[in-house]
Amino acid sequence: MLRMLAVGAEGSGSGGLLHSIRQWVGEGGAEIEAAADLPRAVRQLGTGRWHVVVAVLGEHADDDLAWWVDTLRGVTAAPRLIAVAHSPSMGLVLRAEKLGVLDVLSLPVRREDFLRALRRARPITEAAVTLPAVEPHAVGPYALVGQSAAMLDVYKLIARVAPSTATVLVQGESGTGKEVVARAVHVNGPVSSGAFVAVNCAAIPENLLESELFGHEKGAFTGAVMRKVGRFEQAGGGTLFLDEIADMSLALQAKILRAVQEREIERVGGTDTIPVDVRLIAATNRDLKEAIKQGRFREDLYYRLAVVQIRLPRLGERGDDLLLLTAYFVRQFAERYGKQIHAISDRALELLRNHAWVGNVRELRNVIERAVIVATDDVLRAEHLPEEFRGEEATLPDRPEGALLTLAEVEARHITRVLTHTNGQIGAAAEILGIHRNTLTRKMKEYGL
């Protein structure tokens, strides 16, 4: 049973906090005693074992906070402190975090905030799973992690195609690691000593993309005050990686086709042909054959690009790779943020395994970075995961109980949840999902969100 001491909760301005706490802890399975003033609180702290002290801070909140932290350090079993203040400042919250205070709540205290703090105070009952040692295949600053059958097939294909100079098309959903695979092909191939130049075609406005790829001559258009060398020339003797190639116009696709076929380009506003010697790797998260049927992608370019195709599996298709990737990211971010984390709770792991992972590995990476930042000990726990992970059991409206969802429904559902979490901010939602904001905007239109 969690034992709690409330100090100052009956004072003027606390708005019946003690009465509310008594109701809330009854729901939470805890018992509470009250101390009317500091001398009585000190005497009561010496009479038994306490788990939590709820202290309403006075006018000098910073000084009160420091006093409580010092006092509780000398109490048996060092109770955790929940500090309650009138309009707490950011400085108070930052100081409380550094001092190890369990939580800082604002008056009037909301029931959900108090019970959330109470859950954090309870003795940990989740079993810990030791994170496995992971030795990733390094690709420069990137890494390929995974031992599933699906990823083994990817590794085999990389090994077979890399020694050639063949054009490669990497296909897979956003966040599956298409650029990492492209880099693996480059560094294990005959042009590894040359540059690896990456261009995200979806991130560059269409009217600028041609100049970005092919360069331009001085005076070619308004603002072209000097000659610019494009990405094709920059990648000479190396690899040019065109990510999200399906997002470019048909007119630009025609120029890409000519560059691939003829191995030469013309700068925007220029008349001279410039020979280029590059290995081209393209990537997309779209179904190009379907795009061809809809007249949005050139069939001749598709066959030029798809000499060798590498299809990347979704994270949900990779089985126990989830644990390996989690271990890798935990180690990476624990080192970055100066923490020691060696295990993950069984409940947290279950939540990760049950998640839809619309953003795939990139989304997992973002989630683990956030969890490591907020972790308070050497175990990654469910409470360290984003709030939406603990609501994964919610069902879609107007569906029979137990009905299975299509992949599109899962994706739409998760995007809706993330947009709600960010109050509709597309940039923030795209970052959480691990996809480009243009991709998120397209998916929102597709699902009518």
Buried (B, 14 or more C-beta within 10 A) or exposed (E): EBBBBBBBBBBEEBEEBBEBBBEBBEEBEBEBBBBEEBEEBEEBBEEEEBBBBBBBBBEEBBEBBEBBBEBBEEBEEEBBBBBBBBEBEEEBBEBBEEBEBBBBBEBEBEEEBBBBBBEBBEEEEBEBBEBEEBEBBEBEEBBBBBEBEBBEEBBEBBEEBBEBBBBBBBBBBBBBBBBBBBBBBBBBBEBBEBBBBBBBBBBBEEEEBBBBBBBBBEEBEEEBEEBBEBBBBBBBEBBBBBBBBBBBEEEBBEBBBBBBEEEBBBBBBBEEEBEBBBBBBBBBBBEBEEBBEEEBBBEEBBEBBBBBEBEBBBBBBBBEBBBBBBBBBBBBBBEEEEBEBBBBBBBBBEBBBEBBBBBBBBBBBBBBBBBBEEBEEEBBBBBBBBEBBEEBEEEEEEEEEEEEBEEEBBBBBBBBBBBEBBEEEBEBBBBBBBBBBBBBEBBBEEBEE
